[in-house]
Amino acid sequence: MSKNEKNLITVNDIEYNVDDFTDEQKIMLNHVNDLGRKLDNARFNLDQLSIGREAFIKHLSVSLGAPVEEADA
């Protein structure tokens, strides 16, 4: 980043320059960002698991000769 560019973030509708943060505040910001990435990954994994489970339920139902229904269990 050049000297004219600022490292700004917005928290509770207030803009802050990260370069002015204390070390502790920078660590907290890193945790917030990391947790956001982890939540995104968890949602992605949950989608995969849910769809995969539904697919296996359908395959099991077909193999058993049972009618295929939506899996709510």
All heavy atoms as a GROMACS GRO file, in nm:
protein
  580
    1MET      N    1   0.083  -0.118   0.000
    1MET     CA    2   0.000   0.000   0.000
    1MET      C    3   0.088   0.125   0.000
    1MET      O    4   0.186   0.131   0.072
    1MET     CB    5  -0.088  -0.001   0.125
    1MET     CG    6  -0.232   0.024   0.093
    1MET     SD    7  -0.337   0.038   0.237
    1MET     CE    8  -0.343  -0.124   0.300
    2SER      N    9   0.049   0.222  -0.078
    2SER     CA   10   0.127   0.346  -0.079
    2SER      C   11   0.090   0.431   0.042
    2SER      O   12  -0.007   0.405   0.112
    2SER     CB   13   0.099   0.422  -0.209
    2SER     OG   14  -0.031   0.475  -0.209
    3LYS      N   15   0.166   0.534   0.064
    3LYS     CA   16   0.142   0.620   0.180
    3LYS      C   17   0.007   0.691   0.172
    3LYS      O   18  -0.050   0.726   0.273
    3LYS     CB   19   0.254   0.723   0.194
    3LYS     CG   20   0.385   0.662   0.236
    3LYS     CD   21   0.490   0.769   0.256
    3LYS     CE   22   0.620   0.706   0.300
    3LYS     NZ   23   0.725   0.805   0.325
    4ASN      N   24  -0.044   0.713   0.050
    4ASN     CA   25  -0.172   0.784   0.034
    4ASN      C   26  -0.292   0.693   0.059
    4ASN      O   27  -0.400   0.742   0.084
    4ASN     CB   28  -0.181   0.845  -0.106
    4ASN     CG   29  -0.079   0.955  -0.126
    4ASN    OD1   30  -0.036   1.017  -0.030
    4ASN    ND2   31  -0.040   0.977  -0.250
    5GLU      N   32  -0.272   0.562   0.050
    5GLU     CA   33  -0.382   0.469   0.072
    5GLU      C   34  -0.392   0.438   0.220
    5GLU      O   35  -0.294   0.420   0.289
    5GLU     CB   36  -0.359   0.340  -0.007
    5GLU     CG   37  -0.363   0.358  -0.156
    5GLU     CD   38  -0.339   0.226  -0.229
    5GLU    OE1   39  -0.393   0.124  -0.183
    5GLU    OE2   40  -0.267   0.229  -0.328
    6LYS      N   41  -0.516   0.429   0.268
    6LYS     CA   42  -0.539   0.396   0.408
    6LYS      C   43  -0.602   0.258   0.418
    6LYS      O   44  -0.677   0.216   0.331
    6LYS     CB   45  -0.631   0.500   0.473
    6LYS     CG   46  -0.567   0.637   0.486
    6LYS     CD   47  -0.657   0.730   0.560
    6LYS     CE   48  -0.588   0.866   0.575
    6LYS     NZ   49  -0.672   0.960   0.648
    7ASN      N   50  -0.569   0.188   0.524
    7ASN     CA   51  -0.621   0.055   0.551
    7ASN      C   52  -0.744   0.073   0.639
    7ASN      O   53  -0.737   0.065   0.761
    7ASN     CB   54  -0.512  -0.027   0.621
    7ASN     CG   55  -0.545  -0.172   0.628
    7ASN    OD1   56  -0.645  -0.217   0.573
    7ASN    ND2   57  -0.461  -0.246   0.698
    8LEU      N   58  -0.860   0.097   0.575
    8LEU     CA   59  -0.982   0.132   0.648
    8LEU      C   60  -1.077   0.015   0.658
    8LEU      O   61  -1.089  -0.066   0.566
    8LEU     CB   62  -1.052   0.248   0.578
    8LEU     CG   63  -0.973   0.377   0.560
    8LEU    CD1   64  -1.054   0.480   0.483
    8LEU    CD2   65  -0.931   0.434   0.695
    9ILE      N   66  -1.144   0.007   0.773
    9ILE     CA   67  -1.254  -0.087   0.791
    9ILE      C   68  -1.368  -0.011   0.859
    9ILE      O   69  -1.347   0.094   0.920
    9ILE     CB   70  -1.215  -0.210   0.876
    9ILE    CG1   71  -1.177  -0.169   1.018
    9ILE    CG2   72  -1.104  -0.289   0.810
    9ILE    CD1   73  -1.175  -0.285   1.114
   10THR      N   74  -1.487  -0.066   0.847
   10THR     CA   75  -1.604  -0.006   0.910
   10THR      C   76  -1.659  -0.101   1.015
   10THR      O   77  -1.683  -0.218   0.987
   10THR     CB   78  -1.713   0.025   0.806
   10THR    OG1   79  -1.657   0.112   0.706
   10THR    CG2   80  -1.833   0.094   0.869
   11VAL      N   81  -1.675  -0.050   1.137
   11VAL     CA   82  -1.732  -0.127   1.247
   11VAL      C   83  -1.844  -0.043   1.307
   11VAL      O   84  -1.821   0.073   1.344
   11VAL     CB   85  -1.625  -0.160   1.354
   11VAL    CG1   86  -1.686  -0.235   1.472
   11VAL    CG2   87  -1.509  -0.238   1.294
   12ASN      N   88  -1.964  -0.098   1.312
   12ASN     CA   89  -2.080  -0.026   1.367
   12ASN      C   90  -2.097   0.111   1.300
   12ASN      O   91  -2.117   0.212   1.366
   12ASN     CB   92  -2.069  -0.010   1.518
   12ASN     CG   93  -2.072  -0.144   1.591
   12ASN    OD1   94  -2.136  -0.238   1.546
   12ASN    ND2   95  -2.000  -0.151   1.701
   13ASP      N   96  -2.085   0.111   1.168
   13ASP     CA   97  -2.103   0.231   1.085
   13ASP      C   98  -1.999   0.340   1.109
   13ASP      O   99  -2.020   0.456   1.074
   13ASP     CB  100  -2.244   0.290   1.105
   13ASP     CG  101  -2.353   0.194   1.062
   13ASP    OD1  102  -2.332   0.123   0.960
   13ASP    OD2  103  -2.459   0.189   1.127
   14ILE      N  104  -1.888   0.305   1.172
   14ILE     CA  105  -1.780   0.401   1.195
   14ILE      C  106  -1.656   0.348   1.123
   14ILE      O  107  -1.622   0.231   1.134
   14ILE     CB  108  -1.749   0.420   1.345
   14ILE    CG1  109  -1.875   0.470   1.418
   14ILE    CG2  110  -1.632   0.514   1.366
   14ILE    CD1  111  -1.862   0.472   1.569
   15GLU      N  112  -1.590   0.434   1.048
   15GLU     CA  113  -1.472   0.396   0.972
   15GLU      C  114  -1.347   0.413   1.058
   15GLU      O  115  -1.330   0.515   1.125
   15GLU     CB  116  -1.462   0.482   0.846
   15GLU     CG  117  -1.376   0.423   0.738
   15GLU     CD  118  -1.392   0.498   0.608
   15GLU    OE1  119  -1.340   0.612   0.601
   15GLU    OE2  120  -1.456   0.443   0.516
   16TYR      N  121  -1.262   0.310   1.056
   16TYR     CA  122  -1.139   0.311   1.134
   16TYR      C  123  -1.020   0.281   1.042
   16TYR      O  124  -1.032   0.203   0.948
   16TYR     CB  125  -1.142   0.205   1.244
   16TYR     CG  126  -1.248   0.226   1.348
   16TYR    CD1  127  -1.373   0.166   1.334
   16TYR    CD2  128  -1.225   0.305   1.460
   16TYR    CE1  129  -1.473   0.184   1.430
   16TYR    CE2  130  -1.322   0.324   1.556
   16TYR     CZ  131  -1.446   0.263   1.541
   16TYR     OH  132  -1.543   0.282   1.636
   17ASN      N  133  -0.906   0.339   1.075
   17ASN     CA  134  -0.781   0.308   1.007
   17ASN      C  135  -0.712   0.197   1.087
   17ASN      O  136  -0.674   0.219   1.203
   17ASN     CB  137  -0.692   0.431   0.997
   17ASN     CG  138  -0.567   0.407   0.916
   17ASN    OD1  139  -0.528   0.294   0.893
   17ASN    ND2  140  -0.502   0.515   0.876
   18VAL      N  141  -0.698   0.080   1.026
   18VAL     CA  142  -0.638  -0.034   1.096
   18VAL      C  143  -0.495  -0.003   1.140
   18VAL      O  144  -0.449  -0.055   1.242
   18VAL     CB  145  -0.643  -0.160   1.006
   18VAL    CG1  146  -0.574  -0.278   1.073
   18VAL    CG2  147  -0.788  -0.196   0.974
   19ASP      N  148  -0.427   0.081   1.068
   19ASP     CA  149  -0.290   0.117   1.106
   19ASP      C  150  -0.284   0.188   1.241
   19ASP      O  151  -0.179   0.190   1.305
   19ASP     CB  152  -0.226   0.206   0.999
   19ASP     CG  153  -0.213   0.136   0.865
   19ASP    OD1  154  -0.197   0.011   0.865
   19ASP    OD2  155  -0.220   0.203   0.761
   20ASP      N  156  -0.397   0.242   1.286
   20ASP     CA  157  -0.403   0.310   1.416
   20ASP      C  158  -0.442   0.215   1.529
   20ASP      O  159  -0.446   0.256   1.645
   20ASP     CB  160  -0.502   0.426   1.411
   20ASP     CG  161  -0.458   0.536   1.316
   20ASP    OD1  162  -0.336   0.549   1.291
   20ASP    OD2  163  -0.546   0.608   1.262
   21PHE      N  164  -0.474   0.090   1.497
   21PHE     CA  165  -0.516  -0.006   1.599
   21PHE      C  166  -0.400  -0.044   1.689
   21PHE      O  167  -0.283  -0.044   1.647
   21PHE     CB  168  -0.567  -0.136   1.533
   21PHE     CG  169  -0.710  -0.130   1.484
   21PHE    CD1  170  -0.777  -0.011   1.466
   21PHE    CD2  171  -0.777  -0.247   1.454
   21PHE    CE1  172  -0.907  -0.007   1.420
   21PHE    CE2  173  -0.907  -0.246   1.409
   21PHE     CZ  174  -0.972  -0.126   1.392
   22THR      N  175  -0.433  -0.079   1.812
   22THR     CA  176  -0.333  -0.136   1.902
   22THR      C  177  -0.305  -0.279   1.855
   22THR      O  178  -0.381  -0.335   1.774
   22THR     CB  179  -0.384  -0.140   2.047
   22THR    OG1  180  -0.496  -0.229   2.053
   22THR    CG2  181  -0.423  -0.001   2.098
   23ASP      N  182  -0.200  -0.338   1.907
   23ASP     CA  183  -0.171  -0.478   1.872
   23ASP      C  184  -0.287  -0.569   1.910
   23ASP      O  185  -0.322  -0.660   1.837
   23ASP     CB  186  -0.042  -0.525   1.941
   23ASP     CG  187   0.083  -0.463   1.878
   23ASP    OD1  188   0.075  -0.412   1.764
   23ASP    OD2  189   0.189  -0.466   1.944
   24GLU      N  190  -0.346  -0.544   2.026
   24GLU     CA  191  -0.460  -0.625   2.071
   24GLU      C  192  -0.578  -0.610   1.975
   24GLU      O  193  -0.645  -0.710   1.942
   24GLU     CB  194  -0.501  -0.585   2.213
   24GLU     CG  195  -0.614  -0.670   2.267
   24GLU     CD  196  -0.657  -0.629   2.407
   24GLU    OE1  197  -0.614  -0.521   2.454
   24GLU    OE2  198  -0.734  -0.704   2.468
   25GLN      N  199  -0.607  -0.490   1.929
   25GLN     CA  200  -0.716  -0.467   1.835
   25GLN      C  201  -0.689  -0.537   1.701
   25GLN      O  202  -0.780  -0.592   1.640
   25GLN     CB  203  -0.739  -0.318   1.815
   25GLN     CG  204  -0.797  -0.250   1.937
   25GLN     CD  205  -0.790  -0.099   1.928
   25GLN    OE1  206  -0.701  -0.042   1.864
   25GLN    NE2  207  -0.884  -0.032   1.995
   26LYS      N  208  -0.564  -0.535   1.657
   26LYS     CA  209  -0.528  -0.604   1.533
   26LYS      C  210  -0.548  -0.755   1.547
   26LYS      O  211  -0.595  -0.821   1.455
   26LYS     CB  212  -0.384  -0.573   1.493
   26LYS     CG  213  -0.366  -0.430   1.444
   26LYS     CD  214  -0.220  -0.399   1.413
   26LYS     CE  215  -0.203  -0.254   1.372
   26LYS     NZ  216  -0.063  -0.218   1.348
   27ILE      N  217  -0.514  -0.809   1.664
   27ILE     CA  218  -0.534  -0.952   1.689
   27ILE      C  219  -0.683  -0.984   1.686
   27ILE      O  220  -0.726  -1.084   1.626
   27ILE     CB  221  -0.470  -0.993   1.822
   27ILE    CG1  222  -0.317  -0.990   1.808
   27ILE    CG2  223  -0.518  -1.131   1.868
   27ILE    CD1  224  -0.242  -1.004   1.940
   28MET      N  225  -0.765  -0.901   1.751
   28MET     CA  226  -0.910  -0.924   1.750
   28MET      C  227  -0.965  -0.918   1.608
   28MET      O  228  -1.049  -1.001   1.570
   28MET     CB  229  -0.981  -0.822   1.841
   28MET     CG  230  -0.963  -0.851   1.988
   28MET     SD  231  -1.062  -0.744   2.093
   28MET     CE  232  -0.956  -0.600   2.101
   29LEU      N  233  -0.918  -0.823   1.529
   29LEU     CA  234  -0.962  -0.812   1.390
   29LEU      C  235  -0.923  -0.938   1.312
   29LEU      O  236  -1.003  -0.990   1.233
   29LEU     CB  237  -0.902  -0.687   1.325
   29LEU     CG  238  -0.935  -0.666   1.177
   29LEU    CD1  239  -1.086  -0.655   1.155
   29LEU    CD2  240  -0.864  -0.543   1.124
   30ASN      N  241  -0.802  -0.989   1.335
   30ASN     CA  242  -0.760  -1.112   1.270
   30ASN      C  243  -0.851  -1.229   1.309
   30ASN      O  244  -0.885  -1.312   1.225
   30ASN     CB  245  -0.614  -1.145   1.302
   30ASN     CG  246  -0.518  -1.053   1.231
   30ASN    OD1  247  -0.550  -0.996   1.127
   30ASN    ND2  248  -0.399  -1.036   1.287
   31HIS      N  249  -0.890  -1.235   1.435
   31HIS     CA  250  -0.982  -1.339   1.479
   31HIS      C  251  -1.119  -1.325   1.410
   31HIS      O  252  -1.177  -1.424   1.365
   31HIS     CB  253  -1.000  -1.336   1.631
   31HIS     CG  254  -0.888  -1.396   1.707
   31HIS    ND1  255  -0.858  -1.532   1.706
   31HIS    CD2  256  -0.796  -1.340   1.789
   31HIS    CE1  257  -0.754  -1.556   1.782
   31HIS    NE2  258  -0.713  -1.441   1.834
   32VAL      N  259  -1.168  -1.204   1.403
   32VAL     CA  260  -1.297  -1.179   1.337
   32VAL      C  261  -1.291  -1.225   1.192
   32VAL      O  262  -1.381  -1.295   1.143
   32VAL     CB  263  -1.336  -1.030   1.346
   32VAL    CG1  264  -1.453  -0.998   1.255
   32VAL    CG2  265  -1.367  -0.991   1.490
   33ASN      N  266  -1.184  -1.189   1.121
   33ASN     CA  267  -1.170  -1.228   0.981
   33ASN      C  268  -1.158  -1.379   0.966
   33ASN      O  269  -1.220  -1.440   0.878
   33ASN     CB  270  -1.050  -1.157   0.918
   33ASN     CG  271  -1.074  -1.009   0.900
   33ASN    OD1  272  -1.187  -0.963   0.887
   33ASN    ND2  273  -0.967  -0.932   0.900
   34ASP      N  274  -1.078  -1.441   1.052
   34ASP     CA  275  -1.058  -1.586   1.046
   34ASP      C  276  -1.188  -1.660   1.077
   34ASP      O  277  -1.223  -1.757   1.009
   34ASP     CB  278  -0.948  -1.628   1.142
   34ASP     CG  279  -0.915  -1.775   1.131
   34ASP    OD1  280  -0.890  -1.822   1.018
   34ASP    OD2  281  -0.914  -1.845   1.235
   35LEU      N  282  -1.260  -1.614   1.176
   35LEU     CA  283  -1.388  -1.677   1.210
   35LEU      C  284  -1.489  -1.661   1.097
   35LEU      O  285  -1.568  -1.752   1.071
   35LEU     CB  286  -1.443  -1.620   1.341
   35LEU     CG  287  -1.363  -1.665   1.465
   35LEU    CD1  288  -1.400  -1.579   1.585
   35LEU    CD2  289  -1.387  -1.812   1.493
   36GLY      N  290  -1.487  -1.549   1.028
   36GLY     CA  291  -1.575  -1.530   0.913
   36GLY      C  292  -1.544  -1.633   0.804
   36GLY      O  293  -1.636  -1.692   0.746
   37ARG      N  294  -1.416  -1.654   0.777
   37ARG     CA  295  -1.376  -1.756   0.678
   37ARG      C  296  -1.420  -1.895   0.723
   37ARG      O  297  -1.471  -1.975   0.643
   37ARG     CB  298  -1.225  -1.753   0.655
   37ARG     CG  299  -1.177  -1.638   0.568
   37ARG     CD  300  -1.028  -1.651   0.534
   37ARG     NE  301  -0.941  -1.642   0.650
   37ARG     CZ  302  -0.897  -1.528   0.703
   37ARG    NH1  303  -0.931  -1.412   0.649
   37ARG    NH2  304  -0.818  -1.529   0.809
   38LYS      N  305  -1.402  -1.925   0.850
   38LYS     CA  306  -1.442  -2.056   0.902
   38LYS      C  307  -1.593  -2.076   0.893
   38LYS      O  308  -1.639  -2.186   0.862
   38LYS     CB  309  -1.393  -2.073   1.046
   38LYS     CG  310  -1.243  -2.094   1.054
   38LYS     CD  311  -1.196  -2.108   1.197
   38LYS     CE  312  -1.044  -2.128   1.199
   38LYS     NZ  313  -0.993  -2.139   1.335
   39LEU      N  314  -1.669  -1.973   0.921
   39LEU     CA  315  -1.815  -1.982   0.908
   39LEU      C  316  -1.855  -2.006   0.763
   39LEU      O  317  -1.943  -2.089   0.735
   39LEU     CB  318  -1.883  -1.855   0.961
   39LEU     CG  319  -1.890  -1.843   1.113
   39LEU    CD1  320  -1.931  -1.702   1.153
   39LEU    CD2  321  -1.987  -1.945   1.169
   40ASP      N  322  -1.791  -1.936   0.670
   40ASP     CA  323  -1.819  -1.958   0.528
   40ASP      C  324  -1.787  -2.102   0.488
   40ASP      O  325  -1.866  -2.167   0.418
   40ASP     CB  326  -1.738  -1.861   0.441
   40ASP     CG  327  -1.786  -1.718   0.451
   40ASP    OD1  328  -1.900  -1.695   0.498
   40ASP    OD2  329  -1.709  -1.628   0.413
   41ASN      N  330  -1.674  -2.154   0.535
   41ASN     CA  331  -1.637  -2.292   0.506
   41ASN      C  332  -1.734  -2.391   0.568
   41ASN      O  333  -1.769  -2.492   0.508
   41ASN     CB  334  -1.494  -2.323   0.553
   41ASN     CG  335  -1.390  -2.259   0.465
   41ASN    OD1  336  -1.413  -2.234   0.347
   41ASN    ND2  337  -1.273  -2.232   0.521
   42ALA      N  338  -1.778  -2.362   0.690
   42ALA     CA  339  -1.873  -2.450   0.757
   42ALA      C  340  -2.006  -2.454   0.682
   42ALA      O  341  -2.066  -2.561   0.667
   42ALA     CB  342  -1.894  -2.405   0.902
   43ARG      N  343  -2.053  -2.339   0.634
   43ARG     CA  344  -2.177  -2.336   0.556
   43ARG      C  345  -2.162  -2.416   0.427
   43ARG      O  346  -2.252  -2.491   0.388
   43ARG     CB  347  -2.216  -2.191   0.524
   43ARG     CG  348  -2.272  -2.115   0.641
   43ARG     CD  349  -2.319  -1.975   0.599
   43ARG     NE  350  -2.335  -1.893   0.716
   43ARG     CZ  351  -2.248  -1.800   0.758
   43ARG    NH1  352  -2.138  -1.775   0.690
   43ARG    NH2  353  -2.271  -1.731   0.868
   44PHE      N  354  -2.048  -2.402   0.360
   44PHE     CA  355  -2.019  -2.476   0.239
   44PHE      C  356  -2.021  -2.626   0.267
   44PHE      O  357  -2.083  -2.704   0.194
   44PHE     CB  358  -1.883  -2.431   0.184
   44PHE     CG  359  -1.842  -2.498   0.057
   44PHE    CD1  360  -1.888  -2.452  -0.065
   44PHE    CD2  361  -1.755  -2.607   0.060
   44PHE    CE1  362  -1.849  -2.513  -0.184
   44PHE    CE2  363  -1.716  -2.668  -0.058
   44PHE     CZ  364  -1.764  -2.621  -0.180
   45ASN      N  365  -1.952  -2.666   0.375
   45ASN     CA  366  -1.948  -2.808   0.412
   45ASN      C  367  -2.086  -2.860   0.450
   45ASN      O  368  -2.122  -2.973   0.415
   45ASN     CB  369  -1.849  -2.831   0.527
   45ASN     CG  370  -1.706  -2.816   0.483
   45ASN    OD1  371  -1.672  -2.834   0.367
   45ASN    ND2  372  -1.620  -2.779   0.576
   46LEU      N  373  -2.164  -2.780   0.521
   46LEU     CA  374  -2.298  -2.820   0.559
   46LEU      C  375  -2.385  -2.842   0.436
   46LEU      O  376  -2.460  -2.940   0.428
   46LEU     CB  377  -2.362  -2.717   0.652
   46LEU     CG  378  -2.503  -2.748   0.701
   46LEU    CD1  379  -2.506  -2.881   0.775
   46LEU    CD2  380  -2.555  -2.636   0.788
   47ASP      N  381  -2.375  -2.754   0.336
   47ASP     CA  382  -2.448  -2.771   0.211
   47ASP      C  383  -2.410  -2.904   0.144
   47ASP      O  384  -2.497  -2.980   0.101
   47ASP     CB  385  -2.421  -2.656   0.114
   47ASP     CG  386  -2.486  -2.526   0.156
   47ASP    OD1  387  -2.577  -2.529   0.241
   47ASP    OD2  388  -2.445  -2.421   0.102
   48GLN      N  389  -2.280  -2.932   0.137
   48GLN     CA  390  -2.234  -3.056   0.076
   48GLN      C  391  -2.286  -3.178   0.152
   48GLN      O  392  -2.334  -3.275   0.092
   48GLN     CB  393  -2.081  -3.062   0.073
   48GLN     CG  394  -2.018  -2.981  -0.034
   48GLN     CD  395  -1.867  -3.001  -0.037
   48GLN    OE1  396  -1.804  -3.033   0.064
   48GLN    NE2  397  -1.808  -2.982  -0.154
   49LEU      N  398  -2.276  -3.173   0.284
   49LEU     CA  399  -2.321  -3.285   0.365
   49LEU      C  400  -2.471  -3.307   0.353
   49LEU      O  401  -2.517  -3.422   0.341
   49LEU     CB  402  -2.283  -3.262   0.511
   49LEU     CG  403  -2.133  -3.267   0.543
   49LEU    CD1  404  -2.106  -3.216   0.684
   49LEU    CD2  405  -2.079  -3.408   0.525
   50SER      N  406  -2.548  -3.200   0.354
   50SER     CA  407  -2.694  -3.211   0.344
   50SER      C  408  -2.736  -3.271   0.210
   50SER      O  409  -2.820  -3.361   0.205
   50SER     CB  410  -2.760  -3.074   0.362
   50SER     OG  411  -2.735  -3.024   0.491
   51ILE      N  412  -2.678  -3.221   0.103
   51ILE     CA  413  -2.713  -3.270  -0.030
   51ILE      C  414  -2.665  -3.414  -0.047
   51ILE      O  415  -2.738  -3.499  -0.102
   51ILE     CB  416  -2.657  -3.177  -0.139
   51ILE    CG1  417  -2.734  -3.045  -0.134
   51ILE    CG2  418  -2.666  -3.241  -0.277
   51ILE    CD1  419  -2.675  -2.935  -0.219
   52GLY      N  420  -2.548  -3.445   0.002
   52GLY     CA  421  -2.497  -3.581  -0.005
   52GLY      C  422  -2.585  -3.678   0.072
   52GLY      O  423  -2.616  -3.788   0.025
   53ARG      N  424  -2.628  -3.638   0.190
   53ARG     CA  425  -2.717  -3.722   0.271
   53ARG      C  426  -2.848  -3.747   0.198
   53ARG      O  427  -2.898  -3.861   0.193
   53ARG     CB  428  -2.743  -3.655   0.406
   53ARG     CG  429  -2.831  -3.738   0.499
   53ARG     CD  430  -2.842  -3.672   0.636
   53ARG     NE  431  -2.918  -3.754   0.727
   53ARG     CZ  432  -3.050  -3.746   0.743
   53ARG    NH1  433  -3.120  -3.660   0.674
   53ARG    NH2  434  -3.111  -3.826   0.828
   54GLU      N  435  -2.908  -3.642   0.142
   54GLU     CA  436  -3.032  -3.658   0.067
   54GLU      C  437  -3.014  -3.754  -0.050
   54GLU      O  438  -3.101  -3.838  -0.077
   54GLU     CB  439  -3.081  -3.522   0.016
   54GLU     CG  440  -3.133  -3.431   0.124
   54GLU     CD  441  -3.167  -3.292   0.074
   54GLU    OE1  442  -3.186  -3.275  -0.049
   54GLU    OE2  443  -3.173  -3.201   0.156
   55ALA      N  444  -2.901  -3.744  -0.119
   55ALA     CA  445  -2.874  -3.833  -0.233
   55ALA      C  446  -2.866  -3.978  -0.187
   55ALA      O  447  -2.922  -4.067  -0.252
   55ALA     CB  448  -2.746  -3.792  -0.304
   56PHE      N  449  -2.798  -4.004  -0.077
   56PHE     CA  450  -2.787  -4.141  -0.029
   56PHE      C  451  -2.921  -4.194   0.020
   56PHE      O  452  -2.952  -4.313   0.002
   56PHE     CB  453  -2.680  -4.152   0.080
   56PHE     CG  454  -2.541  -4.163   0.026
   56PHE    CD1  455  -2.453  -4.057   0.036
   56PHE    CD2  456  -2.499  -4.280  -0.038
   56PHE    CE1  457  -2.324  -4.067  -0.016
   56PHE    CE2  458  -2.371  -4.290  -0.090
   56PHE     CZ  459  -2.283  -4.184  -0.079
   57ILE      N  460  -3.002  -4.110   0.081
   57ILE     CA  461  -3.135  -4.152   0.122
   57ILE      C  462  -3.218  -4.192   0.001
   57ILE      O  463  -3.286  -4.296   0.000
   57ILE     CB  464  -3.206  -4.043   0.205
   57ILE    CG1  465  -3.140  -4.030   0.342
   57ILE    CG2  466  -3.355  -4.072   0.219
   57ILE    CD1  467  -3.184  -3.910   0.423
   58LYS      N  468  -3.210  -4.113  -0.106
   58LYS     CA  469  -3.283  -4.145  -0.229
   58LYS      C  470  -3.233  -4.276  -0.289
   58LYS      O  471  -3.313  -4.361  -0.330
   58LYS     CB  472  -3.272  -4.032  -0.331
   58LYS     CG  473  -3.353  -3.910  -0.294
   58LYS     CD  474  -3.337  -3.798  -0.394
   58LYS     CE  475  -3.413  -3.676  -0.347
   58LYS     NZ  476  -3.398  -3.563  -0.440
   59HIS      N  477  -3.101  -4.295  -0.294
   59HIS     CA  478  -3.044  -4.418  -0.349
   59HIS      C  479  -3.085  -4.539  -0.264
   59HIS      O  480  -3.118  -4.646  -0.319
   59HIS     CB  481  -2.892  -4.411  -0.357
   59HIS     CG  482  -2.841  -4.326  -0.470
   59HIS    ND1  483  -2.864  -4.356  -0.603
   59HIS    CD2  484  -2.768  -4.212  -0.470
   59HIS    CE1  485  -2.808  -4.264  -0.679
   59HIS    NE2  486  -2.750  -4.175  -0.600
   60LEU      N  487  -3.085  -4.523  -0.133
   60LEU     CA  488  -3.127  -4.632  -0.045
   60LEU      C  489  -3.274  -4.666  -0.067
   60LEU      O  490  -3.311  -4.782  -0.078
   60LEU     CB  491  -3.101  -4.594   0.101
   60LEU     CG  492  -3.145  -4.697   0.206
   60LEU    CD1  493  -3.070  -4.829   0.186
   60LEU    CD2  494  -3.120  -4.642   0.347
   61SER      N  495  -3.358  -4.561  -0.076
   61SER     CA  496  -3.501  -4.583  -0.099
   61SER      C  497  -3.524  -4.656  -0.230
   61SER      O  498  -3.605  -4.749  -0.237
   61SER     CB  499  -3.576  -4.450  -0.100
   61SER     OG  500  -3.571  -4.390   0.027
   62VAL      N  501  -3.453  -4.617  -0.335
   62VAL     CA  502  -3.468  -4.682  -0.466
   62VAL      C  503  -3.424  -4.828  -0.456
   62VAL      O  504  -3.492  -4.918  -0.506
   62VAL     CB  505  -3.388  -4.607  -0.574
   62VAL    CG1  506  -3.377  -4.689  -0.702
   62VAL    CG2  507  -3.453  -4.472  -0.602
   63SER      N  508  -3.312  -4.853  -0.389
   63SER     CA  509  -3.262  -4.990  -0.379
   63SER      C  510  -3.355  -5.079  -0.298
   63SER      O  511  -3.358  -5.199  -0.317
   63SER     CB  512  -3.121  -4.992  -0.321
   63SER     OG  513  -3.124  -4.967  -0.183
   64LEU      N  514  -3.430  -5.020  -0.207
   64LEU     CA  515  -3.525  -5.095  -0.126
   64LEU      C  516  -3.661  -5.106  -0.193
   64LEU      O  517  -3.750  -5.173  -0.143
   64LEU     CB  518  -3.541  -5.030   0.012
   64LEU     CG  519  -3.416  -5.031   0.100
   64LEU    CD1  520  -3.439  -4.945   0.225
   64LEU    CD2  521  -3.375  -5.172   0.137
   65GLY      N  522  -3.679  -5.036  -0.304
   65GLY     CA  523  -3.806  -5.038  -0.374
   65GLY      C  524  -3.912  -4.950  -0.311
   65GLY      O  525  -4.030  -4.958  -0.342
   66ALA      N  526  -3.870  -4.865  -0.220
   66ALA     CA  527  -3.963  -4.776  -0.152
   66ALA      C  528  -3.981  -4.648  -0.232
   66ALA      O  529  -3.891  -4.608  -0.306
   66ALA     CB  530  -3.912  -4.742  -0.012
   67PRO      N  531  -4.096  -4.581  -0.220
   67PRO     CA  532  -4.112  -4.453  -0.289
   67PRO      C  533  -4.015  -4.349  -0.232
   67PRO      O  534  -3.988  -4.348  -0.113
   67PRO     CB  535  -4.257  -4.413  -0.261
   67PRO     CG  536  -4.301  -4.498  -0.147
   67PRO     CD  537  -4.212  -4.620  -0.143
   68VAL      N  538  -3.964  -4.266  -0.318
   68VAL     CA  539  -3.868  -4.163  -0.277
   68VAL      C  540  -3.946  -4.044  -0.220
   68VAL      O  541  -4.035  -3.990  -0.284
   68VAL     CB  542  -3.782  -4.118  -0.396
   68VAL    CG1  543  -3.688  -4.006  -0.356
   68VAL    CG2  544  -3.704  -4.236  -0.453
   69GLU      N  545  -3.911  -4.004  -0.096
   69GLU     CA  546  -3.974  -3.890  -0.029
   69GLU      C  547  -3.866  -3.794   0.016
   69GLU      O  548  -3.749  -3.828   0.024
   69GLU     CB  549  -4.055  -3.937   0.092
   69GLU     CG  550  -4.170  -4.028   0.057
   69GLU     CD  551  -4.246  -4.072   0.180
   69GLU    OE1  552  -4.224  -4.012   0.288
   69GLU    OE2  553  -4.325  -4.166   0.170
   70GLU      N  554  -3.907  -3.671   0.047
   70GLU     CA  555  -3.814  -3.574   0.100
   70GLU      C  556  -3.766  -3.621   0.237
   70GLU      O  557  -3.846  -3.668   0.318
   70GLU     CB  558  -3.879  -3.436   0.113
   70GLU     CG  559  -3.903  -3.368  -0.018
   70GLU     CD  560  -3.776  -3.335  -0.091
   70GLU    OE1  561  -3.682  -3.286  -0.028
   70GLU    OE2  562  -3.770  -3.360  -0.213
   71ALA      N  563  -3.639  -3.609   0.262
   71ALA     CA  564  -3.581  -3.653   0.389
   71ALA      C  565  -3.578  -3.538   0.487
   71ALA      O  566  -3.506  -3.443   0.468
   71ALA     CB  567  -3.441  -3.707   0.367
   72ASP      N  568  -3.659  -3.546   0.592
   72ASP     CA  569  -3.661  -3.444   0.695
   72ASP      C  570  -3.594  -3.492   0.823
   72ASP      O  571  -3.577  -3.417   0.916
   72ASP     CB  572  -3.804  -3.401   0.726
   72ASP     CG  573  -3.868  -3.323   0.612
   72ASP    OD1  574  -3.793  -3.255   0.540
   72ASP    OD2  575  -3.991  -3.330   0.595
   73ALA      N  576  -3.560  -3.619   0.827
   73ALA     CA  577  -3.504  -3.676   0.950
   73ALA      C  578  -3.360  -3.634   0.970
   73ALA      O  579  -3.288  -3.602   0.884
   73ALA     CB  580  -3.510  -3.829   0.943
   0.00000   0.00000   0.00000
